[in-house]
Amino acid sequence: MDDCIIIGAGPAGLTAAIYLARFHLSIRLFDCGSSRAALIPCTHNHAGYPAGVKGTELLRLMLEQAEKYGATREQAEVTAILPVEGGFEVHIGDRIVQARTVLLATGVVNNRPKMDDAEHDAALERGLLRYCPICDGYEVTDKRVGVIGTGDHGMREAIFLRGYTSDVTLIAPGAAHELDDTCRAKLDDAGIVHVDGPCTPIQIAGDQISVTTPGGMLEFDSIYPALGSVIRSKLAVAAGANASEDGCLEVDEHQRTSIPGLFAAGDVVKGLDQISHAMGEAGVAATTIRNLLAEQRPIRR
């Protein structure tokens, strides 16, 4: 039986793996290979990388560091977590492995705008399509920016980006905007244009990205989809863990879920969806796991 099984090998899962391996604990990581961090062309918010670092390179270095201390990663999809006496059964298809504790670091999946997959990935790589204004709003300073979204969420993202540029347009993904009077007043006060949809097709147009709306084609230096995301918490919820209405796992200040021995860190927990935040939560979770295991059985050399 492993001391801990980590599900997800993004920044949270890999940080926890480094900590736990250096605590001389037996751990394994299971990862389906779809970390949102791998989609980052270059992050400039991560301290210690003055020139920025590509998401895949950051994950590669973190995995290398975890493996240096004995952590092992297996690319596989976990299908169930079952609390049992003394720990958990973790199901990977027909296979079952056991662990004294489990850390869920499965993150979230962004809801994408309607566009061709290859076009989407190419636009993302070139910075024509961006998903995180906190991460890379600086890169669109004084540029022409489109936000695909509506309602309170779309309004808030557009206003956040107004702190970087005066040229922001909010485009409804469907037909007419779903904006109440308060949202419209805030957008108007900020000088943000709001355009009804639908907004297809979305295509690369030279050095810009274009959106076709009922009022005509619009071109931008970058577009931010503000379409929400899917929280990958179903494994923990199916096991009985508490979650918010939007699916974020509820944890205490030590990253403990409502199920004893089951922890969660990173974007699957409600909080700031940032690499630094995920890594901090993972450090807290890993240290709490170590101390919990030491209470059950002394950890000694």
C-alpha positions as CSV (number, residue, x, y, z in Angstrom):
1,M,0.0,0.0,0.0
2,D,1.4,3.4,-1.0
3,D,1.6,6.2,1.5
4,C,-0.1,8.6,-1.0
5,I,-1.5,8.4,-4.5
6,I,-1.6,11.8,-6.4
7,I,-4.2,12.1,-9.2
8,G,-3.1,14.7,-11.7
9,A,0.4,15.8,-12.7
10,G,0.1,19.5,-13.2
11,P,1.8,22.1,-11.0
12,A,-0.1,21.1,-7.9
13,G,0.3,17.4,-8.3
14,L,4.0,17.6,-9.1
15,T,4.7,20.0,-6.3
16,A,3.1,17.7,-3.9
17,A,5.1,14.8,-5.3
18,I,8.4,16.6,-4.8
19,Y,7.5,17.4,-1.1
20,L,6.1,13.9,-0.4
21,A,9.1,12.1,-2.0
22,R,11.5,14.2,0.0
23,F,9.6,13.2,3.1
24,H,10.7,9.7,2.3
25,L,7.2,8.5,1.6
26,S,6.1,6.0,-1.0
27,I,4.0,7.8,-3.6
28,R,2.7,7.4,-7.1
29,L,1.2,9.8,-9.6
30,F,-1.6,8.9,-12.1
31,D,-2.1,11.4,-14.8
32,C,-4.3,11.4,-17.9
33,G,-2.0,13.9,-19.6
34,S,-4.3,16.9,-20.0
35,S,-2.9,19.5,-17.6
36,R,-4.1,23.0,-18.4
37,A,-0.6,24.2,-17.7
38,A,0.6,22.3,-20.8
39,L,-1.4,24.7,-23.0
40,I,0.5,27.8,-21.8
41,P,2.7,29.1,-24.6
42,C,4.8,31.1,-22.2
43,T,4.1,32.2,-18.6
44,H,5.7,35.4,-17.4
45,N,4.1,35.4,-14.0
46,H,6.1,32.5,-12.6
47,A,8.8,33.8,-10.3
48,G,12.3,32.8,-11.2
49,Y,11.9,32.8,-14.9
50,P,12.7,36.4,-16.1
51,A,12.2,35.5,-19.7
52,G,9.2,33.4,-19.0
53,V,8.8,29.6,-19.3
54,K,6.7,27.4,-21.6
55,G,4.1,25.4,-19.8
56,T,5.3,22.0,-21.1
57,E,8.9,22.9,-20.1
58,L,7.8,23.8,-16.6
59,L,6.0,20.5,-16.2
60,R,8.9,18.6,-17.6
61,L,11.3,20.2,-15.1
62,M,9.0,19.6,-12.2
63,L,8.5,15.9,-13.1
64,E,12.2,15.5,-13.5
65,Q,12.7,16.9,-10.0
66,A,10.0,14.7,-8.5
67,E,11.5,11.6,-10.1
68,K,14.9,12.5,-8.8
69,Y,13.6,11.8,-5.3
70,G,11.8,8.6,-6.2
71,A,8.3,9.6,-7.4
72,T,6.9,7.6,-10.2
73,R,4.3,8.9,-12.8
74,E,2.0,6.7,-14.8
75,Q,-0.1,8.0,-17.6
76,A,-3.5,6.5,-16.9
77,E,-7.0,7.7,-16.1
78,V,-8.3,7.0,-12.6
79,T,-11.9,6.0,-12.8
80,A,-12.9,5.8,-9.1
81,I,-11.7,6.5,-5.6
82,L,-13.2,4.3,-2.8
83,P,-12.6,4.9,0.9
84,V,-11.8,1.6,2.6
85,E,-10.5,0.7,6.0
86,G,-7.0,2.0,6.4
87,G,-7.1,4.2,3.3
88,F,-8.4,4.1,-0.3
89,E,-8.8,1.9,-3.3
90,V,-7.9,3.8,-6.5
91,H,-9.4,2.2,-9.6
92,I,-7.6,2.5,-13.0
93,G,-10.0,0.7,-15.3
94,D,-9.9,-2.9,-14.1
95,R,-6.9,-2.4,-11.9
96,I,-7.0,-1.5,-8.3
97,V,-4.2,0.1,-6.2
98,Q,-4.3,1.0,-2.6
99,A,-3.0,4.0,-0.7
100,R,-3.2,5.4,2.9
101,T,-4.1,8.9,1.5
102,V,-5.1,10.4,-1.8
103,L,-4.4,13.9,-3.2
104,L,-6.7,15.1,-6.0
105,A,-5.0,17.6,-8.2
106,T,-7.1,17.2,-11.4
107,G,-7.6,20.9,-12.2
108,V,-10.2,22.2,-14.6
109,V,-10.9,22.3,-18.3
110,N,-11.7,25.6,-20.1
111,N,-14.8,25.8,-22.1
112,R,-13.6,26.6,-25.6
113,P,-15.3,28.9,-28.2
114,K,-16.7,27.2,-31.3
115,M,-13.8,27.0,-33.7
116,D,-11.7,24.4,-35.5
117,D,-9.4,22.5,-33.1
118,A,-6.2,23.1,-35.2
119,E,-7.1,26.8,-35.6
120,H,-7.7,27.0,-31.9
121,D,-4.3,25.5,-31.0
122,A,-2.4,27.6,-33.5
123,A,-4.1,30.8,-32.2
124,L,-3.3,29.8,-28.6
125,E,0.3,29.2,-29.4
126,R,0.6,32.6,-31.1
127,G,-1.1,34.5,-28.3
128,L,-4.0,35.4,-30.5
129,L,-6.3,33.4,-28.2
130,R,-5.8,33.7,-24.4
131,Y,-7.6,32.2,-21.4
132,C,-6.2,33.9,-18.3
133,P,-6.1,37.7,-18.1
134,I,-4.4,37.5,-14.7
135,C,-1.6,35.4,-16.3
136,D,-1.0,37.4,-19.5
137,G,-3.1,40.6,-19.5
138,Y,0.2,42.5,-19.5
139,E,0.9,41.1,-22.9
140,V,-2.1,42.8,-24.4
141,T,-1.3,46.2,-23.0
142,D,-2.7,48.9,-25.3
143,K,-3.8,46.3,-27.9
144,R,-7.2,45.6,-29.4
145,V,-8.9,42.9,-27.3
146,G,-12.1,40.9,-27.7
147,V,-13.8,39.0,-24.9
148,I,-16.3,36.3,-25.8
149,G,-18.8,36.0,-23.1
150,T,-21.9,37.6,-21.6
151,G,-23.6,38.1,-18.3
152,D,-21.9,39.0,-15.1
153,H,-18.9,36.7,-15.8
154,G,-18.2,38.2,-19.2
155,M,-18.7,41.7,-17.9
156,R,-16.2,41.2,-15.1
157,E,-13.5,39.8,-17.4
158,A,-13.9,42.6,-19.9
159,I,-13.6,45.2,-17.1
160,F,-10.5,43.4,-15.7
161,L,-8.9,43.7,-19.1
162,R,-9.8,47.4,-19.3
163,G,-6.9,47.8,-16.8
164,Y,-4.5,46.9,-19.6
165,T,-6.1,48.5,-22.7
166,S,-8.7,51.0,-23.6
167,D,-9.8,48.9,-26.6
168,V,-12.0,46.1,-25.3
169,T,-15.1,44.6,-27.0
170,L,-17.4,42.1,-25.3
171,I,-19.0,39.7,-27.8
172,A,-21.9,37.4,-26.9
173,P,-21.2,33.8,-27.8
174,G,-24.8,33.1,-28.7
175,A,-27.4,35.5,-29.9
176,A,-28.3,38.6,-27.9
177,H,-26.3,39.5,-24.9
178,E,-27.6,38.4,-21.5
179,L,-26.7,41.7,-19.7
180,D,-28.8,43.3,-17.0
181,D,-28.9,47.0,-16.5
182,T,-26.1,46.9,-13.9
183,C,-23.8,45.1,-16.3
184,R,-24.6,47.4,-19.1
185,A,-24.0,50.5,-17.0
186,K,-20.6,49.2,-15.8
187,L,-19.5,48.3,-19.4
188,D,-20.7,51.7,-20.7
189,D,-18.9,53.5,-17.8
190,A,-15.6,51.7,-18.8
191,G,-16.1,52.5,-22.5
192,I,-16.4,48.8,-23.4
193,V,-18.4,48.0,-26.5
194,H,-20.8,45.1,-26.3
195,V,-21.7,43.3,-29.5
196,D,-24.4,40.6,-29.9
197,G,-23.5,37.2,-31.3
198,P,-23.3,34.6,-32.6
199,C,-19.6,34.9,-33.1
200,T,-18.6,32.4,-35.8
201,P,-16.3,31.7,-37.4
202,I,-13.3,32.6,-35.3
203,Q,-10.2,32.5,-37.5
204,I,-6.6,33.6,-37.7
205,A,-6.3,36.6,-40.0
206,G,-2.6,37.2,-40.5
207,D,-1.2,38.7,-37.3
208,Q,-4.7,39.1,-35.9
209,I,-7.7,37.0,-35.1
210,S,-11.1,37.7,-36.6
211,V,-14.7,37.1,-35.4
212,T,-17.7,37.2,-37.6
213,T,-20.8,38.7,-36.0
214,P,-24.2,39.7,-37.3
215,G,-22.9,43.2,-37.5
216,G,-19.8,42.2,-39.5
217,M,-16.3,41.0,-39.1
218,L,-14.2,42.3,-36.2
219,E,-10.4,41.8,-35.9
220,F,-8.4,41.8,-32.7
221,D,-4.9,41.4,-31.5
222,S,-6.1,38.8,-28.9
223,I,-9.4,37.2,-27.9
224,Y,-10.2,36.0,-24.4
225,P,-13.0,33.4,-24.1
226,A,-14.9,34.1,-20.9
227,L,-17.0,30.9,-21.1
228,G,-16.3,29.3,-17.7
229,S,-14.8,25.9,-17.1
230,V,-15.5,22.4,-16.0
231,I,-14.2,21.5,-12.6
232,R,-12.7,17.9,-12.6
233,S,-13.9,17.0,-9.2
234,K,-16.2,14.1,-10.1
235,L,-13.9,11.4,-8.6
236,A,-14.0,13.0,-5.1
237,V,-17.7,13.9,-5.4
238,A,-18.6,10.3,-6.3
239,A,-16.7,9.2,-3.2
240,G,-18.8,11.5,-1.1
241,A,-16.7,14.7,-0.8
242,N,-18.4,18.0,-0.4
243,A,-18.2,20.5,-3.3
244,S,-19.7,23.9,-4.1
245,E,-22.5,24.3,-6.6
246,D,-20.0,24.9,-9.4
247,G,-18.1,21.7,-8.6
248,C,-15.1,23.1,-6.7
249,L,-14.1,20.8,-3.8
250,E,-14.5,22.2,-0.4
251,V,-11.3,22.0,1.8
252,D,-10.1,23.4,5.1
253,E,-7.0,25.4,5.7
254,H,-4.9,22.3,5.4
255,Q,-6.4,21.2,2.1
256,R,-8.4,18.4,3.7
257,T,-11.7,17.5,2.0
258,S,-14.7,16.3,4.0
259,I,-13.4,12.7,3.6
260,P,-10.6,11.8,6.1
261,G,-7.4,11.1,4.2
262,L,-8.6,12.7,0.9
263,F,-6.9,16.0,0.1
264,A,-7.3,18.4,-2.8
265,A,-5.1,21.2,-4.2
266,G,-4.9,23.5,-7.2
267,D,-7.7,24.6,-9.6
268,V,-10.0,21.7,-8.5
269,V,-10.4,23.8,-5.3
270,K,-12.1,27.1,-5.3
271,G,-9.5,29.9,-5.3
272,L,-7.1,31.8,-7.6
273,D,-6.4,29.7,-10.7
274,Q,-2.7,30.4,-10.7
275,I,0.3,28.2,-10.8
276,S,1.8,29.8,-7.7
277,H,-1.4,29.4,-5.8
278,A,-1.7,25.7,-6.8
279,M,1.9,25.1,-5.7
280,G,1.3,26.7,-2.4
281,E,-1.8,24.6,-1.7
282,A,0.2,21.5,-2.7
283,G,2.9,22.3,-0.2
284,V,0.4,22.7,2.5
285,A,-1.4,19.4,1.5
286,A,1.8,17.4,1.3
287,T,3.0,18.5,4.7
288,T,-0.4,17.8,6.3
289,I,-0.4,14.3,4.7
290,R,3.1,13.7,6.1
291,N,2.0,14.7,9.6
292,L,-1.2,12.7,9.4
293,L,0.7,9.5,8.4
294,A,3.3,10.2,11.2
295,E,0.4,10.2,13.7
296,Q,-0.8,6.8,12.4
297,R,2.7,5.3,12.3
298,P,6.0,7.0,13.3
299,I,8.1,8.0,10.4
300,R,11.7,7.2,11.4
301,R,15.0,6.4,9.6
